[in-house]
Amino acid sequence: MGAKTGLLVYADGDVPGLLRQVGAADLEQTSRMVRRLYPGCEIEEARGSTLGEGVYPPEGTTYAASWPGVEVICDRRVMIDVPSQLPEHLVAASAGRRLVLHAMHSVVDWLAFAVWEDGRLIRSLSLSPDDGIIENIGEPLSFELPYWAGDRPADIIPWPGEEEEPYALPFHPLELGEDALRSLCGFIQEARPEPEDVDADSVELHGFRVSDLQAPGAAEKEAALRKAMERMGPPRMYTMGPDGSLIERNSL
């Protein structure tokens, strides 16, 4: 799968410390949280996952868990290029708490993370080699400093037969992304685990299908899909003839 995340964490304090102590998340409490954070959406229970496997859910699926002091949401919809533009109601839900956003995608070497304290954005960074630095708000956090100081240069191995070109950024976003995930949330995806890391595979998340009925064009897309299926008609089955041509089975 590669390094891919779409993660929000609300916490009353240190996220890694809180996640190390969690047990089974209450389904009813988690469901109430999801409905509060997705107003106007149709929400149905679905198969769950774990924090280790569920940080990049299938499209339309949300993995979530609510425990005393800490709540987790895994959803592709929070993978936004400009973290400071996270929907206002999601930020407002962090009043009196810390909010962490972590998003990355290995296909394009993109990373974004942000931290809010009591609804106030204190750090946001989003960058990729194709787009450069998309957003850079606030002072770098301690785990970032070796990267900005040039101590963690990108080590890119060119494809066979291709000339090596300088990487477009002074460091690799996914390497910083793993350090950001560990520092802000206490676990990693693909880096070498350390003894104090949260065992993300043991943290179970509930699953939900979340459909935004208010989304522009949602009704139109559904209607277009129905029309396309109607135009297709019944399935047509073919078999291969002696001369290699295709013969429709119902015409035999």
The 8 nearest C-alpha neighbors of each residue, nearest first, counted from 0:
[[1, 2, 3, 105, 55, 106, 52, 104],
 [2, 0, 105, 3, 104, 189, 106, 188],
 [1, 3, 105, 104, 188, 0, 103, 4],
 [2, 4, 104, 103, 55, 105, 1, 102],
 [5, 3, 102, 55, 54, 103, 6, 101],
 [4, 6, 102, 75, 74, 78, 73, 55],
 [5, 7, 73, 101, 100, 72, 4, 54],
 [6, 8, 100, 72, 99, 71, 73, 101],
 [7, 9, 71, 99, 98, 70, 10, 72],
 [10, 8, 98, 70, 69, 97, 93, 71],
 [11, 9, 69, 97, 12, 96, 68, 14],
 [10, 12, 96, 68, 97, 69, 9, 13],
 [11, 13, 10, 14, 97, 96, 17, 68],
 [12, 14, 16, 15, 17, 10, 11, 183],
 [13, 15, 17, 184, 16, 10, 12, 18],
 [16, 14, 185, 184, 18, 17, 13, 19],
 [17, 15, 19, 14, 13, 18, 20, 185],
 [16, 18, 14, 19, 20, 15, 13, 69],
 [19, 17, 15, 20, 21, 16, 14, 197],
 [18, 20, 16, 17, 197, 21, 15, 198],
 [21, 19, 18, 17, 22, 16, 15, 197],
 [22, 20, 18, 19, 17, 66, 23, 202],
 [21, 23, 24, 20, 202, 66, 203, 18],
 [24, 22, 25, 203, 21, 202, 66, 204],
 [23, 25, 64, 66, 65, 26, 22, 29],
 [24, 26, 28, 27, 29, 23, 65, 66],
 [27, 25, 29, 28, 30, 24, 205, 64],
 [28, 26, 30, 29, 25, 31, 32, 24],
 [27, 29, 31, 25, 30, 26, 65, 32],
 [30, 28, 65, 26, 32, 64, 27, 31],
 [29, 31, 27, 33, 32, 28, 26, 34],
 [32, 30, 34, 28, 29, 33, 35, 27],
 [33, 31, 35, 29, 30, 34, 36, 28],
 [32, 34, 30, 36, 35, 31, 37, 29],
 [35, 33, 37, 31, 32, 36, 38, 30],
 [34, 36, 32, 33, 37, 38, 31, 30],
 [35, 37, 33, 34, 38, 32, 89, 88],
 [38, 36, 34, 35, 40, 33, 39, 209],
 [39, 37, 40, 35, 36, 34, 33, 41],
 [38, 40, 37, 213, 212, 211, 41, 34],
 [41, 39, 211, 210, 38, 212, 37, 42],
 [40, 42, 210, 209, 211, 212, 43, 39],
 [43, 41, 209, 208, 40, 207, 210, 44],
 [44, 42, 208, 207, 45, 209, 41, 206],
 [43, 45, 207, 206, 208, 42, 46, 205],
 [46, 44, 206, 207, 208, 47, 43, 205],
 [45, 47, 206, 48, 205, 44, 207, 62],
 [48, 46, 206, 205, 204, 45, 62, 49],
 [47, 49, 204, 53, 203, 52, 205, 62],
 [50, 48, 203, 204, 51, 52, 53, 202],
 [49, 51, 199, 53, 202, 52, 200, 54],
 [50, 52, 199, 200, 49, 53, 54, 188],
 [53, 51, 49, 50, 54, 48, 200, 55],
 [52, 54, 50, 49, 55, 48, 56, 51],
 [53, 55, 4, 73, 5, 52, 56, 50],
 [56, 54, 4, 53, 5, 3, 75, 74],
 [57, 55, 53, 60, 74, 54, 58, 61],
 [58, 56, 60, 59, 55, 75, 61, 74],
 [57, 59, 60, 56, 75, 74, 61, 76],
 [60, 58, 209, 208, 57, 210, 61, 74],
 [61, 59, 208, 57, 58, 207, 56, 209],
 [62, 60, 74, 207, 73, 206, 208, 63],
 [63, 61, 206, 73, 205, 204, 72, 207],
 [64, 62, 72, 204, 205, 71, 73, 61],
 [63, 65, 204, 71, 29, 24, 70, 205],
 [64, 66, 70, 29, 24, 28, 69, 71],
 [65, 67, 69, 24, 70, 68, 64, 21],
 [68, 66, 69, 65, 70, 21, 11, 10],
 [67, 69, 11, 10, 66, 70, 17, 12],
 [68, 70, 10, 66, 9, 67, 65, 11],
 [71, 69, 65, 9, 8, 64, 66, 10],
 [70, 72, 8, 64, 63, 7, 65, 9],
 [71, 73, 63, 7, 6, 62, 74, 8],
 [74, 72, 6, 62, 54, 5, 61, 63],
 [73, 75, 61, 5, 76, 77, 56, 72],
 [76, 74, 5, 78, 77, 55, 58, 56],
 [77, 75, 74, 78, 79, 5, 58, 59],
 [76, 78, 75, 79, 5, 74, 6, 85],
 [79, 77, 5, 102, 75, 76, 80, 103],
 [78, 80, 81, 77, 82, 76, 85, 102],
 [81, 79, 82, 125, 78, 111, 133, 134],
 [80, 82, 79, 83, 84, 134, 125, 133],
 [83, 81, 84, 85, 79, 80, 113, 123],
 [82, 84, 81, 85, 123, 120, 113, 134],
 [85, 83, 82, 81, 86, 87, 79, 80],
 [84, 86, 82, 83, 87, 89, 90, 77],
 [87, 85, 89, 88, 84, 90, 83, 91],
 [86, 88, 90, 89, 91, 85, 84, 92],
 [87, 89, 91, 90, 86, 92, 36, 85],
 [90, 88, 92, 87, 91, 86, 36, 85],
 [89, 91, 87, 92, 88, 93, 118, 86],
 [92, 90, 88, 93, 89, 94, 118, 87],
 [93, 91, 89, 90, 94, 88, 36, 118],
 [92, 94, 96, 91, 90, 118, 98, 117],
 [95, 93, 117, 118, 96, 92, 91, 90],
 [94, 96, 117, 93, 97, 116, 118, 11],
 [97, 95, 11, 93, 117, 94, 10, 116],
 [96, 98, 116, 10, 115, 9, 117, 93],
 [99, 97, 9, 115, 8, 114, 93, 96],
 [98, 100, 114, 8, 7, 113, 101, 115],
 [101, 99, 7, 113, 112, 6, 114, 102],
 [100, 102, 112, 6, 111, 5, 99, 7],
 [103, 101, 5, 4, 111, 78, 110, 112],
 [102, 104, 110, 3, 4, 109, 111, 105],
 [105, 103, 3, 109, 106, 108, 2, 107],
 [104, 106, 108, 2, 107, 1, 3, 109],
 [107, 105, 104, 108, 109, 1, 2, 3],
 [106, 108, 109, 105, 104, 127, 128, 129],
 [109, 107, 105, 127, 106, 104, 172, 173],
 [110, 108, 127, 104, 103, 107, 126, 172],
 [111, 109, 103, 172, 125, 126, 102, 176],
 [112, 110, 125, 102, 124, 101, 103, 126],
 [111, 113, 101, 100, 124, 123, 102, 125],
 [112, 114, 123, 100, 122, 99, 82, 124],
 [113, 115, 99, 122, 98, 121, 120, 100],
 [114, 116, 120, 98, 119, 118, 121, 97],
 [117, 115, 97, 119, 118, 96, 98, 120],
 [118, 116, 95, 94, 96, 119, 93, 97],
 [117, 119, 94, 116, 115, 93, 90, 91],
 [120, 118, 115, 116, 117, 121, 114, 90],
 [119, 121, 115, 122, 114, 118, 116, 83],
 [120, 122, 115, 137, 114, 119, 116, 123],
 [123, 121, 137, 114, 113, 136, 120, 138],
 [124, 122, 113, 136, 135, 112, 82, 114],
 [123, 125, 135, 134, 111, 112, 113, 136],
 [126, 124, 111, 134, 133, 110, 132, 80],
 [127, 125, 132, 133, 131, 110, 109, 111],
 [126, 128, 109, 131, 130, 129, 108, 110],
 [129, 127, 167, 131, 130, 168, 108, 126],
 [128, 130, 127, 131, 167, 107, 126, 108],
 [131, 129, 127, 128, 132, 133, 126, 109],
 [132, 130, 127, 128, 126, 129, 133, 168],
 [131, 133, 126, 134, 125, 130, 127, 135],
 [132, 134, 125, 126, 131, 130, 81, 135],
 [133, 135, 125, 124, 132, 81, 136, 123],
 [136, 134, 124, 123, 125, 137, 132, 133],
 [137, 135, 123, 122, 134, 124, 138, 121],
 [138, 136, 122, 121, 139, 123, 135, 120],
 [137, 139, 140, 122, 136, 121, 135, 123],
 [140, 138, 143, 137, 141, 144, 122, 142],
 [139, 141, 143, 142, 138, 144, 122, 137],
 [140, 142, 143, 144, 139, 145, 182, 138],
 [141, 143, 140, 144, 178, 179, 182, 145],
 [144, 142, 141, 140, 146, 145, 139, 147],
 [143, 145, 147, 146, 141, 142, 148, 139],
 [146, 144, 148, 150, 147, 143, 151, 149],
 [147, 145, 151, 144, 148, 149, 143, 150],
 [146, 148, 144, 149, 145, 143, 150, 169],
 [149, 147, 145, 146, 150, 144, 151, 143],
 [150, 148, 146, 147, 151, 152, 145, 169],
 [149, 151, 145, 148, 146, 152, 147, 144],
 [152, 150, 146, 149, 170, 145, 153, 148],
 [153, 151, 170, 169, 149, 150, 154, 171],
 [152, 154, 170, 171, 155, 169, 151, 166],
 [155, 153, 152, 156, 171, 170, 166, 151],
 [154, 156, 153, 157, 166, 163, 165, 171],
 [155, 157, 154, 158, 163, 159, 164, 153],
 [158, 156, 163, 161, 155, 159, 162, 164],
 [157, 159, 161, 160, 156, 162, 163, 155],
 [160, 158, 161, 157, 162, 156, 163, 155],
 [159, 161, 158, 162, 157, 163, 156, 164],
 [162, 160, 158, 159, 157, 163, 164, 156],
 [161, 163, 164, 157, 160, 158, 159, 156],
 [162, 164, 157, 161, 165, 156, 155, 158],
 [165, 163, 162, 166, 157, 167, 155, 161],
 [166, 164, 167, 163, 155, 168, 153, 169],
 [165, 167, 168, 164, 153, 169, 155, 128],
 [166, 168, 128, 165, 169, 131, 129, 127],
 [167, 169, 170, 166, 128, 171, 131, 153],
 [170, 168, 152, 153, 149, 167, 166, 171],
 [171, 169, 153, 152, 168, 151, 146, 172],
 [170, 172, 153, 174, 173, 175, 168, 152],
 [173, 171, 175, 174, 110, 176, 108, 109],
 [172, 174, 176, 175, 171, 108, 177, 110],
 [175, 173, 176, 177, 171, 172, 178, 170],
 [174, 176, 178, 172, 173, 177, 179, 171],
 [175, 177, 173, 179, 174, 178, 172, 180],
 [176, 178, 180, 174, 179, 175, 187, 181],
 [179, 177, 181, 175, 176, 180, 182, 174],
 [178, 180, 176, 182, 177, 181, 183, 175],
 [181, 179, 177, 184, 183, 178, 182, 187],
 [180, 182, 185, 186, 178, 187, 184, 179],
 [183, 181, 179, 180, 185, 184, 178, 142],
 [182, 184, 180, 181, 179, 185, 14, 15],
 [185, 183, 15, 180, 14, 181, 186, 182],
 [184, 186, 15, 181, 197, 196, 182, 183],
 [187, 185, 181, 197, 196, 184, 180, 199],
 [188, 186, 181, 177, 180, 189, 190, 192],
 [189, 187, 190, 2, 177, 51, 186, 180],
 [188, 190, 187, 191, 2, 177, 1, 192],
 [191, 189, 188, 187, 192, 177, 174, 178],
 [190, 192, 193, 189, 187, 188, 177, 196],
 [193, 191, 190, 196, 194, 187, 186, 189],
 [192, 194, 196, 195, 191, 186, 197, 190],
 [195, 193, 196, 192, 197, 198, 191, 186],
 [194, 196, 193, 197, 185, 192, 198, 186],
 [197, 195, 186, 193, 185, 194, 198, 192],
 [196, 198, 186, 185, 199, 19, 195, 18],
 [199, 197, 200, 201, 196, 202, 186, 19],
 [198, 200, 51, 50, 202, 201, 197, 186],
 [199, 201, 51, 198, 49, 202, 50, 52],
 [200, 202, 199, 198, 203, 49, 50, 51],
 [203, 201, 199, 49, 50, 200, 204, 198],
 [204, 202, 49, 48, 201, 50, 23, 205],
 [205, 203, 49, 63, 64, 48, 47, 62],
 [206, 204, 47, 63, 62, 64, 48, 207],
 [205, 207, 47, 62, 45, 46, 61, 44],
 [208, 206, 44, 45, 61, 43, 60, 209],
 [207, 209, 60, 43, 42, 59, 45, 44],
 [208, 210, 42, 59, 41, 60, 207, 40],
 [211, 209, 41, 40, 212, 42, 208, 59],
 [212, 210, 40, 213, 214, 41, 209, 39],
 [211, 213, 214, 40, 210, 217, 39, 41],
 [212, 214, 211, 215, 39, 40, 217, 216],
 [213, 215, 211, 217, 212, 216, 218, 210],
 [216, 214, 217, 213, 218, 212, 219, 211],
 [215, 217, 219, 218, 220, 214, 221, 213],
 [216, 218, 220, 219, 214, 215, 221, 212],
 [219, 217, 221, 220, 216, 222, 212, 215],
 [218, 220, 216, 222, 221, 217, 223, 215],
 [221, 219, 223, 217, 222, 218, 216, 224],
 [220, 222, 224, 218, 219, 223, 225, 217],
 [223, 221, 219, 225, 224, 220, 218, 226],
 [224, 222, 220, 226, 225, 221, 219, 227],
 [223, 225, 227, 221, 222, 226, 220, 228],
 [224, 226, 222, 228, 223, 227, 229, 221],
 [227, 225, 229, 223, 228, 224, 230, 222],
 [228, 226, 224, 230, 229, 225, 223, 231],
 [227, 229, 231, 225, 226, 230, 224, 232],
 [228, 230, 226, 227, 231, 232, 225, 224],
 [231, 229, 227, 232, 228, 226, 225, 233],
 [232, 230, 228, 229, 227, 233, 234, 226],
 [231, 233, 230, 229, 234, 228, 235, 227],
 [232, 234, 235, 231, 229, 230, 228, 236],
 [235, 233, 236, 232, 231, 237, 228, 249],
 [234, 236, 233, 237, 247, 248, 249, 232],
 [235, 237, 248, 247, 234, 238, 249, 246],
 [238, 236, 247, 248, 246, 245, 235, 239],
 [239, 237, 246, 245, 248, 247, 240, 236],
 [238, 240, 245, 243, 244, 246, 241, 237],
 [239, 241, 244, 243, 242, 245, 246, 238],
 [242, 240, 243, 239, 244, 245, 238, 246],
 [241, 243, 240, 244, 239, 245, 246, 238],
 [244, 242, 240, 241, 239, 245, 246, 238],
 [243, 245, 240, 242, 239, 246, 241, 238],
 [246, 244, 239, 238, 240, 237, 247, 243],
 [247, 245, 237, 238, 248, 239, 240, 244],
 [248, 246, 237, 250, 249, 236, 238, 245],
 [247, 249, 237, 250, 251, 236, 246, 238],
 [248, 250, 251, 247, 236, 235, 237, 246],
 [249, 251, 248, 247, 246, 237, 236, 235],
 [250, 248, 249, 247, 246, 238, 237, 240]]
